[in-house]
Amino acid sequence: MQIMFVCTGNICRSPMGELLLSRYLSGTSITVSSAGTKGLPMHPIDPSSARLMSSIGIDSSGFRSRRLTRQIAQEADLILCFEASQRKDIVTLAPTAVRYTFVLTEFAALCQYCAEHGMVQGRTIQERLNSVISLAPMVRPMLPPSADIEDPHGKEFDKFRIAANQTNAALRTILTSMRKHYNVGPAPQRTQILWQGFTATV
């Protein structure tokens, strides 16, 4: 399964999503990547995002941005973006991706709803995520509109920390929901995220 994060420039939010989820899913067969709807190729991660990642032991020095293309979007199995406008841009570029493209906070809410109502199916995390993707057209109308995660680019460091907090909280909801009603072996190792006074455990 290929999960891809998409923001605008692929230097602030989507790299943090990629790097965080890659850590959480280390040891699984899921691959995680990122791109930007208006990204310039081969740019390093924003220094503020890099600082946040470094504070939790994630080396982002090798990261380089890339621009989203139709082919890249079509090769993904799940696309998570940060704003409703980005979802429109993605679907305009690659119409067939409409089924598996979500705002990150929206997908977290979908996962939580499906888990709470016993709707998640499958034994592996890939199967369970795919079951939520399949259920999304039915469940989406039952949920309130999702919130965007604001672009911190060019803003003070605190805005980056807020975006990181919101991104991590959504990922935590997704992963917790995927195992909430299942006992298929040892529980995944709990991972603590700590930066600038923020702590969360998955």
Sequence and secondary structure as in RCSB ss.txt:
>XXXX:A:sequence
MQIMFVCTGNICRSPMGELLLSRYLSGTSITVSSAGTKGLPMHPIDPSSARLMSSIGIDSSGFRSRRLTRQIAQE
ADLILCFEASQRKDIVTLAPTAVRYTFVLTEFAALCQYCAEHGMVQGRTIQERLNSVISLAPMVRPMLPPSADIE
DPHGKEFDKFRIAANQTNAALRTILTSMRKHYNVGPAPQRTQILWQGFTATV
>XXXX:A:secstr
 EEEEEESSSSSHHHHHHHHHHHHTTTSS EEEEEETT  TT    HHHHHHHHHTT   TT    B  HHHHHH
 SEEEESSHHHHHHHHHH GGGGGGEEEHHHHHHHHHHHHHTT    SSHHHHHHHHHHHHHHHGGGS       
  TTS HHHHHHHHHHHHHHHHHHHHHHHTT   SS     EEEETTEEEE 
